[in-house]
Amino acid sequence: MMMKIGIMGASGYAGGELLRLLLPHPEAEIEFATSSRFAGEFVHMVHPNLRGSTMLKFTPPSVQGMADACDLVFLATPHGVSKGIVGDFLDAGVRVVDLSADFRLKDPADYPTWYGWEHPHPEMLADAVFGLPELHREEIRDANLVACSGCMAGASILGLAPLVKTDFVDKERIAIDAKIGSSGGGSDPTLASHHPERFGALRPYKVVGHRHIAEIEQELALAGGDPVRVGFTPHAVNMARGILATIHIWHNRPLMDRDVWAAFRGAYSDEPFIRFVKSRKGLYQLPDPKVVAGTNFCDIGFELDPHAGRLVVFSAIDNLVKGAAGQAVQCFNVMLGLDERTGLEHVGLH
Ligand SMILES: NC(=O)c1ccc[n+]([C@@H]2O[C@H](COP(=O)([O-])OP(=O)(O)OC[C@H]3O[C@@H](n4cnc5c(N)ncnc54)[C@H](OP(=O)(O)O)[C@@H]3O)[C@@H](O)[C@H]2O)c1
């Protein structure tokens, strides 16, 4: 059945990727693509890659209008917007895929701690399903509200979830060093994103206390059954798209490659968007975000470091696709009972 779709925040970077992926999707018909700033303009005025693909125009955001016209809405709005409007969609019987952080955390007390505000609808957090199909596929199928993971959080969780289920990981000593391209900050310009400041940068930021720690620890504790503590430090790097999470894990007994392979293969062998990258030959021996740009793949590889007693895992995604819009479309496919790869099968550029 063709679903009538609304995209709120369609002029943004994640919204643009939702349009790119959903316009050709065989089960989606886009009824609403909202923008306040560009209302009345063709979407290709803002997303020039869509020229010739659609004559769709932006409309101003209207919860009532979208609820009346749509079966399902994607909310690609800044943090703090969806918490005020999701209830209206759900009351109208419209399913929601939210790309922001407003419904990712289960414990209401985490919102003042990590985001600085009290959640206005703590009662809704329990029913929201964390939108990583690799971890929550069965719950996503019937969910009315899916809260997609953060981009760096998604890369980190996918690299770690199978390992925290083993008995060899020290769950109190995990360090994640994430590198992210400039589109991770969204399309609203700031001094930090201004070209002369951003170009050529390799800049650590939010070195401690980054908000994504909350969802990483939440999801890893759920996956492994014990509390997990991670140190997490992101770096702004000189790319527009892409994330590489380099994850340092200390283990509590000697390890062989086959122990790590057993964990990853056991968890991900049937996953359509997880690829293992660990080769002794060629240029691309380990995951590189360049290779997954534009795709919904998460490339995962690892190396053991017997000298330091360390396992190093690499997880590469495109922050706007597997880290945002692609993951949202993958969840949409699961919610509709479609093949998860629908509309997401393309490979990247080389
Ligand atoms: N960028 C990433 O890599 C990434 C990855 C994962 C998750 N996300 C999440 O996805 C969401 C969108 O991110 P983005 O990078 O695409 O941001 P963005 O480029 O700044 O786009 C935000 C969009 O929201 C609209 N908007 C702003 N305030 C609004 C309001 N009060 N009501 C309705 N629409 C409003 C904006 O358009 P108008 O002002 O024209 O209406 C714009 O279309 C954020 O929650 C972000 O955290 C982003």
The ligand as a MOL file (V3000), in Angstrom:
LIG
                    3D

  0  0  0     0  0            999 V3000
M  V30 BEGIN CTAB
M  V30 COUNTS 48 52 0 0 0
M  V30 BEGIN ATOM
M  V30 1 N 23.1480 16.3050 10.3540 0
M  V30 2 C 23.3350 15.0550 10.7750 0
M  V30 3 O 24.3600 14.4210 10.4640 0
M  V30 4 C 22.2920 14.3590 11.6290 0
M  V30 5 C 22.4880 13.0080 11.9320 0
M  V30 6 C 21.5640 12.3540 12.7690 0
M  V30 7 C 20.4850 13.0630 13.2930 0
M  V30 8 N 20.3410 14.3810 12.9720 0 CHG=1
M  V30 9 C 19.2020 15.0800 13.5580 0
M  V30 10 O 18.2590 15.3700 12.5290 0
M  V30 11 C 17.6220 16.6150 12.8050 0
M  V30 12 C 17.8330 17.5270 11.5990 0
M  V30 13 O 19.2260 17.7510 11.4530 0
M  V30 14 P 19.8310 18.5360 10.2200 0
M  V30 15 O 21.3070 18.3630 10.2960 0
M  V30 16 O 19.1320 18.1940 8.9780 0 CHG=-1
M  V30 17 O 19.4560 20.0500 10.6420 0
M  V30 18 P 19.2540 21.3130 9.7070 0
M  V30 19 O 20.0350 21.1630 8.4490 0
M  V30 20 O 19.5130 22.5060 10.5480 0
M  V30 21 O 17.6810 21.2620 9.3350 0
M  V30 22 C 16.6850 21.5160 10.2830 0
M  V30 23 C 15.3440 21.6340 9.5520 0
M  V30 24 O 14.3110 21.8540 10.5070 0
M  V30 25 C 13.5040 22.9650 10.1220 0
M  V30 26 N 13.0520 23.6230 11.3490 0
M  V30 27 C 13.7770 24.3630 12.2220 0
M  V30 28 N 13.0320 24.7430 13.2860 0
M  V30 29 C 11.7980 24.2150 13.0740 0
M  V30 30 C 10.5810 24.2660 13.8070 0
M  V30 31 N 10.4920 24.8990 14.9900 0
M  V30 32 N 9.4970 23.6340 13.2860 0
M  V30 33 C 9.5630 22.9680 12.1060 0
M  V30 34 N 10.6900 22.8990 11.3680 0
M  V30 35 C 11.7940 23.5220 11.8540 0
M  V30 36 C 14.4200 23.8090 9.2380 0
M  V30 37 O 13.7590 24.4620 8.1820 0
M  V30 38 P 12.9820 25.8200 8.1990 0
M  V30 39 O 13.6350 26.6840 9.2350 0
M  V30 40 O 13.0850 26.3890 6.8290 0
M  V30 41 O 11.5580 25.4280 8.5390 0
M  V30 42 C 15.2640 22.7350 8.5500 0
M  V30 43 O 14.5690 22.2230 7.4220 0
M  V30 44 C 18.2470 17.1610 14.1000 0
M  V30 45 O 17.4600 16.8200 15.2060 0
M  V30 46 C 19.5750 16.4300 14.1440 0
M  V30 47 O 20.0910 16.3030 15.4310 0
M  V30 48 C 21.2120 15.0440 12.1540 0
M  V30 END ATOM
M  V30 BEGIN BOND
M  V30 1 1 1 2
M  V30 2 2 2 3
M  V30 3 1 2 4
M  V30 4 1 4 5
M  V30 5 2 4 48
M  V30 6 2 5 6
M  V30 7 1 6 7
M  V30 8 2 7 8
M  V30 9 1 8 9
M  V30 10 1 8 48
M  V30 11 1 9 10
M  V30 12 1 9 46
M  V30 13 1 10 11
M  V30 14 1 11 12
M  V30 15 1 11 44
M  V30 16 1 12 13
M  V30 17 1 13 14
M  V30 18 2 14 15
M  V30 19 1 14 16
M  V30 20 1 14 17
M  V30 21 1 17 18
M  V30 22 2 18 19
M  V30 23 1 18 20
M  V30 24 1 18 21
M  V30 25 1 21 22
M  V30 26 1 22 23
M  V30 27 1 23 24
M  V30 28 1 23 42
M  V30 29 1 24 25
M  V30 30 1 25 26
M  V30 31 1 25 36
M  V30 32 1 26 27
M  V30 33 1 26 35
M  V30 34 2 27 28
M  V30 35 1 28 29
M  V30 36 1 29 30
M  V30 37 2 29 35
M  V30 38 1 30 31
M  V30 39 2 30 32
M  V30 40 1 32 33
M  V30 41 2 33 34
M  V30 42 1 34 35
M  V30 43 1 36 37
M  V30 44 1 36 42
M  V30 45 1 37 38
M  V30 46 2 38 39
M  V30 47 1 38 40
M  V30 48 1 38 41
M  V30 49 1 42 43
M  V30 50 1 44 45
M  V30 51 1 44 46
M  V30 52 1 46 47
M  V30 END BOND
M  V30 END CTAB
M  END
